[in-house]
Amino acid sequence: MTHGTAVGPIAVRSLGRADYAATVRAMQEFTARRDEATPNEIWLCEHAPVYTQGVAGKAEHVLDAQGIPVVPTERGGQVTYHGPGQVVAYPLVDLKRLRIYVKEYVFRLEEALIKTLAAQGITGHRVAGAPGIYVRLADPSAHAVLAPPQPGQDRFAGLGKIAAIGVKVSRHCTYHGVALNVAMDLRPFERINPCGYAGLCTVDLSTIGVQAKWQDVVDTLAAKLATYLSP
């Protein structure tokens, strides 16, 4: 069931458990028919188990789907997994209205994720050239800035990915979005190269010791996104 609330100038809509393919079609239709007066929206949901393959995705990054559907999609990036216990947010915003470009938009998505994690006492980090948010496995609450990797060093050493980003922009309008892992069955991530990186460790809040309610994380992420995506 869909219901919505206004958070500032953005309408925030909760879709609950939503079919992935149907949600993508709805985003495409919304984006195709919007005009300069169409309000920006944020859609929040979780999906049944599904692998989604980005527009430049390579089939070899799906190691063993084991019956989980693999759905081609037009967002950027490689393969990722969506499933119960993950918060998925789809901002549908007009970048011209915000007077920003895609690079700044992605930065703001990452910042909203980082602030959402901070509300749970977790420090999120960016890794250059690898969109998404990562945490230190040994000390997820540590505030020290990540040191750049040394030559030949694995840039993901000691890190786990907790949030993914994959966006699509059409006529300056965005869809697709972000996924934040709260309390999931993480085994499906082991059967892909997440976001195209072989051996990348994927974590959720539960596995790093945070017992958060899904709805609480949804509410926080919605508020942070609305803040960073408002004019």
N, C-alpha and C positions, 0 to 999 in steps of 0.2 A: 504493500500500500504506500502511496506517495503522499507525503504531507510536507508543508513548507512553512518557514518562518522568515521574517526579514531581519537580517543582521546588517545594520547600516543600509547602504544603497544596494546590497547584494541579497538576492533571495536564496535561502539555504533550504534545500529539499532533501528529505530523508527517503530513500527508496527501499530501505530494508534489504532483505536478501533478493538480489536482482539478477536475472539472466544476463550473462555477459553480452552475447550477440545482440539481444534486444536492446540493451542499454546503449551499445555503440550505435545502432540504427537510430535510436531516439536522439542521441547527441548529434549525429550527422544531420538529421531532419531539423533539429532546433537551430543548428548553425547555418544551414542552407536558407532558412526562411527569416533569420533575424535581420534587422535593419539598425540604423543608428539610434533608434529609440528603444530597442529591445533591452530590458533590464539584464544585467549580468546575473548569473546564477552559479551556485555550487551544489552539485549533486553528491550525496554521500550514500554508500552502500557497502555490502559485502557480496561476494560471488561464490557460487558452488565451484568445486575444483575445476580449474581450466588453465592450460598453458596458452599464453598469447605471444605471438611472434611479430616483432616489429617489421617495418617496411624493408629494412636491409637485413633482416634476420636470415641466418644460415641454418639449414636443416640439421647439420651435424651438431649443433648446440643442444638439440633435444636427444639425450642419450637413450632414454627408455621411458616412454610416456606411460606405460602400463595401464592403458585404457583411459587415461585422462585426455579429454579433447585438446587438440592443438589448433588454435584459431588464428589465422593470419589477420593482421590488423594494420592500420595505416599510421599508427604512432611511430615515433622514432625509437631507436634502440633495438636490442636483440630479444631473446626469449625471457619471459618471466612467468611466475606462477601466481595465481590468485586462488584463495580458498577461504573457508570459514575461519573467523578469528582474525581477519585482516581488515583494516579500515581502508576503503578505497574512496578517494575524493576526486571528483571531476569538475574543475573550474571551467565554466563557459563564459569567458570574458572577452571584451573588445579591447585589444591592446592599444588601439588608437585613442580610445577614450581615456585610458590610463596614461597615455603618452610615454609608453615604454616599448622596447624591442624584446625579442625572444630571449636574449641572454639575460636581461634584467628580470624578465618574467620567471625564468628557471631559478635565478638567484632568490627571488621572493618565495617561490614554492619551497626551496630548500630551507629558507629562514623560518617559514611557518612550521615545517617539520622539526627543525632544531628547537624552536620554542615549545612545541608540543611535547617533545621528549624532556625538555628542561622542567616542565610542570610535573613530570614523574621522577625527577631527580637524576635524569640520565643526560650525559653530554653527547650530543651528536656532532659528527665531523664531516666535512667535505674532503673528497680525494680528487685532486686535479685530474681532469680528463675522464672521470668515471662518475657520471651523474648519479645522484642518490645520496643517502645519509648512512654513515657508518659509526660504529661504537667500538671502543677499546674493550676487548674481551676480558682482559685481566682486571680492569678497573673501569667499568662503564660510567662511573660518576666523576672520573678524573677530569679536571678542567684544563690541564696543560694543552697547549696547541700541538697538533701533530707535527713532528719534524719531517721535512721532505725526505723521501727515501734516498739512500746512497746508491751510486751507480751499481747496477746488477742486483739490487735488493728488491724483493717482492713488495710492491707498494701497498698490498693488502695484508702484509704480515702483522699478526696480532689484532686484526680488525674483523668485525662481522658486519654485514650489511643488514640494516633494519628497515630501510625504506627505499623504494624504487620510484623513479620518475620517468615518464614517457609521454610526450605531448605531441599534438598535432595542431598546426595553425593554418587556417583557411580564411583568406580575405581579412587578415589581421585578427581573426577570432579564434579562440583556443577551445580545444576539447581533448579528451583523454586526461591524464593527470598523474596522481601520486597514489602509492599504496604503502601503508605503514603496518608492520607486523605486530600484533598485540599478543595473541595466544593461539597459535596455530599448530597443526601437524606439519612440521618442517620437512618431513621426509621427501615430499615431491621436489623440493629444491635440489636434493641430492641426485636427481635423475635428469638434471639439465646442467648446462654451464650458465649460471645465472647472469643475465645481461651480457652473455658472451665471454665470461671470464671463467675458465676452467678452474675448479677447486675453490672458488670463492665461497667463504663461509657465510651462511645466511642465518640470522637470529631473529627472535622476537622479544618483546618485553618480558614474557614469562621466563624464557631461558636465561635471561640476565638478572633474574631475581625480582622483577616488578610484577606484582599481581594486580593489574589494572583492569577495571571493567571496560568492556568494549565501548559502551555508550559514553562513558566519561572521556575516553580518548577521542571519540567522534566529536563530542561537543567542544573539546579543547581545540582540535584541529580545525573545525569549522570556524571558530572564533578567530584563530590565528590567520587562516586564509582570508577571511573577510577583512581583517585589519590590513594585511599586506596587499590585497587586491582591490582596495577601495581608492577612488580618485583623491 
